[in-house]
């Protein structure tokens, strides 16, 4: 299992379009992936779950992955967040 904290930097956080991009990326990995914020933990491959977290710019979340490609999954999702989701908005 791999866990890392990451701060959301894009202007609108993980709402609507960025959340869709996030779960699409998460679903490319075989590992189970979770997002934790405060006392809540949700499946990162669930759009409804991600949207229900209300993750805004400046918030820090914990990403956790467990499975065959857990390291790749965490690194890929962190890269997506750190680019502000710009790779999908071209």
C-alpha positions as CSV (number, residue, x, y, z in Angstrom):
1,X,0.0,0.0,0.0
2,X,1.2,3.5,-0.9
3,X,-0.1,6.7,0.5
4,X,0.8,10.3,-0.3
5,X,-0.6,13.7,0.7
6,X,-1.2,16.2,-2.1
7,X,-2.6,19.8,-2.1
8,X,-5.1,20.7,-4.9
9,X,-3.8,23.6,-6.9
10,X,-6.3,24.1,-9.7
11,X,-8.8,26.9,-9.4
12,X,-12.0,24.9,-9.0
13,X,-10.7,21.9,-7.1
14,X,-12.0,18.4,-7.9
15,X,-15.4,19.5,-9.1
16,X,-17.2,18.7,-12.4
17,X,-14.7,18.5,-15.2
18,X,-11.5,18.0,-13.2
19,X,-13.2,15.3,-11.1
20,X,-14.2,13.5,-14.3
21,X,-10.6,13.6,-15.5
22,X,-9.4,12.4,-12.2
23,X,-11.6,9.3,-12.1
24,X,-10.9,8.5,-15.8
25,X,-7.2,8.5,-14.9
26,X,-7.8,6.5,-11.7
27,X,-9.7,3.9,-13.7
28,X,-6.7,3.3,-16.0
29,X,-5.0,1.5,-13.0
30,X,-5.7,-1.9,-11.6
31,X,-5.0,-0.9,-8.0
32,X,-7.8,0.1,-5.6
33,X,-7.4,3.8,-5.0
34,X,-8.9,5.9,-2.2
35,X,-9.1,9.6,-1.4
36,X,-9.1,10.7,2.2
37,X,-10.0,14.1,3.6
38,X,-10.5,14.7,7.3
39,X,-12.6,11.7,8.5
40,X,-13.9,10.6,5.1
41,X,-12.5,8.0,2.8
42,X,-14.0,7.3,-0.7
43,X,-13.3,5.2,-3.8
44,X,-11.3,7.5,-6.1
45,X,-12.8,5.7,-9.1
46,X,-16.3,6.9,-8.2
47,X,-17.4,10.2,-9.7
48,X,-20.2,10.6,-7.1
49,X,-17.7,9.8,-4.3
50,X,-15.2,12.3,-5.6
51,X,-17.8,15.0,-6.1
52,X,-19.3,14.4,-2.6
53,X,-16.0,15.2,-1.0
54,X,-16.2,18.9,-1.9
55,X,-12.5,19.2,-2.6
56,X,-11.6,22.8,-3.3
57,X,-8.4,24.6,-4.2
58,X,-5.8,24.6,-1.4
59,X,-7.2,21.6,0.3
60,X,-4.8,18.7,1.1
61,X,-6.0,15.2,0.5
62,X,-4.4,11.8,1.0
63,X,-4.3,9.4,-2.0
64,X,-3.9,5.7,-1.2
65,X,-3.4,2.9,-3.7
66,X,-3.1,-0.8,-3.1
67,X,-2.4,-3.3,-5.9
68,X,0.0,-4.4,-8.6
69,X,0.5,-0.9,-10.0
70,X,0.0,1.1,-6.8
71,X,3.2,3.2,-7.2
72,X,2.4,4.1,-10.8
73,X,-1.2,4.9,-9.8
74,X,-0.2,7.3,-7.1
75,X,2.5,9.0,-9.2
76,X,0.2,9.3,-12.2
77,X,-2.6,10.9,-10.1
78,X,-0.2,13.3,-8.4
79,X,1.2,14.3,-11.7
80,X,-2.3,15.0,-13.0
81,X,-3.1,17.2,-9.9
82,X,0.2,19.0,-10.1
83,X,-0.4,20.0,-13.7
84,X,-3.7,21.5,-12.7
85,X,-5.4,19.0,-15.1
86,X,-3.9,21.0,-18.0
87,X,-3.0,17.8,-20.0
88,X,-6.7,17.1,-20.4
89,X,-7.8,20.6,-21.4
90,X,-5.9,20.9,-24.6
